[in-house]
């Protein structure tokens, strides 16, 4: 009886993970279409390379934090309170880091 219950929980959690990943992927695609995300590249051995577009710098800070949460969710497959990845958000023209997403929080540099 316990085995079936544990298997059900494992299947349910993997389905939830797939839903989170799909939702984050859709939000990230919408961000790219709106000009908020300019480029995203990540090689497993290096920190993510996140470049924000021109619309990112017209948004209020809480919207920027939501965008950073979404990038973290896309890269890790889990929503930010569960798991986060640290990265810097760089300006689309200068390439300089303007904000840092660290420990599930966005911080200006």
KAMO-V409327 format. One record per helix or strand of 3 or more residues. SS is the DSSP state (A for helix, B for strand). FROM is the first residue (numbers start at 1). LEN is the number of residues. Records with the same first field share a line. If there is no record, write none. Layout:
BEGIN
SS: FROM-LEN ; FROM-LEN
END
This chain:
BEGIN
A: 2-33 ; 56-3 ; 61-16
B: 37-5 ; 49-4 ; 87-5 ; 97-6 ; 105-4
END
